[in-house]
């Protein structure tokens, strides 16, 4: 959505660090708020599984980002 793109751009301006995790935080926060308000009915084990899934995606994203800093040699020098 255009409004989300603007929000992401604003987050990017606030930090020099990567912000690819920001949408995941938004989703996690939104689900928590909806669950607390009662608009989203999730049993505790289901909610815990959902949170674990988000953590898994976040960790995979972080691994990809971390490997982006590794310089691989283009050839073998003997």
Number of C-alpha atoms within 10 A of each C-alpha: 6 7 8 10 10 11 14 16 12 11 15 15 10 10 9 8 9 11 13 14 13 15 13 14 13 11 12 15 12 12 18 15 13 13 15 11 10 10 10 12 12 14 9 9 9 11 15 12 11 15 15 12 12 16 14 12 14 17 13 12 13 15 11 11 13 10 10 10 8 8 7 8 7 6 6 5 5 3
